[in-house]
């Protein structure tokens, strides 16, 4: 039996064509690589496990000399740890860019008074501008790293303008916040109840004080993820 090449798998499953970067085009790694990765395991994952394409944008205010958020890859590895372990699905980062812009004002803080689950019915002008960024990177869902929002002490939020699915995560947040916000978007998974203490190790616990790491997803939550229209398979 013929063995498929890295090039053919990347092309047929991910739409990536030569010249290829193994790090970015095959593994989807765009930050500091702090772990050993198996090419064989990744190729098997690409061919046989459902996945989500995700684009990432680091948003810096005009005048900033900082680049891509330094914990971006840590957060992505944490998200994939949970999704792979519990849902047998994974997240493929199609691209990561840094936008230095004045759309969030001089402090880079998003004007966002409310954070409902899913579509933001009346987005502010800053929300509208933010969720335009990164839409040309090849993913329906875009995650943004920002300096936070005007909505209290939120570490992230999954509200987005209609037709532009995405979420934001505040710089300096826990490694699991990206996974939490992304899982709100994919399948519209809601928070678990705080009335049951056993829920505190679930990824969708409504704060970052998880009782057991890595946090978990249950079968119902995984079903919601796998049924999402943005989940694809090779």
Residue pairs with C-beta under 8 A, 6 or more apart in sequence:
4 43
4 47
6 20
6 22
6 26
6 39
6 43
7 17
7 18
7 20
9 43
9 46
9 47
9 234
10 16
10 17
10 20
10 25
10 26
10 46
11 17
12 234
13 46
13 47
13 234
14 25
14 26
14 46
14 92
15 138
16 25
16 26
20 26
22 39
23 29
23 33
24 30
26 39
26 42
26 43
26 46
27 37
27 42
28 76
28 91
28 92
28 93
28 94
29 37
29 73
29 76
29 93
30 56
30 68
30 72
30 73
30 76
30 93
30 95
30 96
31 68
31 69
31 70
31 71
31 72
31 73
31 74
31 76
31 96
32 70
32 73
32 74
33 73
34 73
34 74
34 77
35 77
45 51
45 84
45 90
46 92
46 234
47 234
48 234
49 84
49 88
49 89
49 90
49 233
50 88
50 89
50 90
50 226
50 231
50 232
50 233
51 89
51 90
51 91
51 92
51 231
51 232
51 233
52 89
52 90
52 91
52 92
52 141
52 182
52 186
52 228
52 230
52 231
52 232
53 92
53 94
53 138
53 139
53 140
53 141
53 230
53 232
54 91
54 92
54 93
54 94
54 139
54 141
54 142
54 143
54 182
55 93
55 94
55 95
55 96
55 134
55 135
55 137
55 138
55 139
55 141
55 142
55 143
56 72
56 76
56 93
56 95
56 96
56 97
56 134
56 142
56 143
56 144
56 145
57 96
57 97
57 98
57 99
57 133
57 134
57 142
57 143
57 144
57 145
58 67
58 68
58 69
58 72
58 96
58 97
58 98
58 99
58 144
58 145
59 98
59 99
59 101
59 103
59 104
59 108
59 130
59 133
59 144
59 145
59 146
59 147
60 66
60 67
60 98
60 99
60 100
60 101
60 108
61 100
61 101
61 102
61 104
61 105
61 106
61 107
61 108
61 147
62 100
62 101
62 102
62 106
63 100
63 106
64 100
64 108
67 98
68 96
68 98
69 145
69 171
71 175
72 96
72 145
74 175
75 169
75 175
75 176
75 177
75 178
75 179
76 91
76 93
76 178
78 175
78 176
78 178
78 179
78 214
79 91
79 176
79 178
79 179
79 182
80 90
80 91
81 214
82 176
82 179
82 203
82 214
82 215
82 216
82 217
83 89
83 90
83 91
83 179
83 217
83 225
84 90
85 214
86 216
86 217
86 218
86 222
87 217
87 221
87 222
87 225
87 226
88 222
89 222
89 225
89 226
89 231
91 182
94 137
94 138
94 139
95 134
95 137
95 138
95 139
97 134
97 137
99 133
99 134
101 133
103 126
103 129
103 130
104 110
104 111
104 126
104 129
104 130
104 146
104 147
105 111
105 126
107 147
108 146
108 147
109 146
109 147
109 148
109 149
109 150
110 126
110 127
110 130
110 146
110 147
110 148
110 149
110 150
110 168
111 124
111 125
111 126
111 127
111 149
111 150
112 120
112 124
112 126
112 127
112 149
112 150
112 151
112 157
112 159
113 124
113 150
113 151
114 120
114 151
114 159
115 149
115 151
115 154
115 157
115 158
115 159
116 159
117 158
117 159
117 184
117 188
117 190
118 158
118 159
118 160
118 184
118 185
118 188
119 159
119 160
119 161
119 162
120 127
120 159
120 160
120 161
120 162
123 131
123 159
123 161
127 159
127 160
127 161
128 161
130 144
130 146
130 168
131 142
131 144
131 160
131 161
131 164
131 166
132 164
133 142
133 144
134 142
134 144
134 166
135 142
135 164
140 165
140 230
141 165
141 166
141 182
141 185
141 186
141 230
142 164
142 165
142 166
143 166
143 167
143 168
143 169
143 178
143 181
143 182
144 166
144 167
144 168
144 169
145 168
145 169
145 170
145 171
146 168
146 169
146 170
146 171
147 170
147 171
148 154
148 170
148 171
149 157
149 168
149 170
151 157
154 170
155 169
155 170
155 173
155 174
155 177
155 208
156 167
156 168
156 169
156 170
156 173
156 177
156 178
156 180
156 181
157 167
157 168
157 181
158 167
158 181
158 182
158 184
158 185
159 167
160 166
160 167
160 185
165 185
165 230
166 185
167 181
167 182
167 184
167 185
168 181
169 177
169 178
169 181
170 177
173 208
174 208
176 203
176 208
176 210
176 213
176 214
176 215
177 208
179 203
179 215
180 203
180 204
180 215
183 189
183 203
183 204
183 217
183 221
183 225
184 190
184 204
186 224
186 225
186 228
186 230
186 231
187 221
187 223
187 224
187 225
187 226
187 227
187 228
188 224
189 204
189 221
189 224
189 225
190 204
191 204
191 205
191 206
192 199
192 202
192 204
192 205
192 206
193 199
194 205
194 206
197 211
199 205
200 209
200 210
200 211
200 212
201 210
201 211
201 212
201 215
201 216
202 210
202 215
202 216
202 217
202 218
202 221
203 210
203 215
203 216
203 217
203 221
204 217
204 221
205 215
217 225
225 231
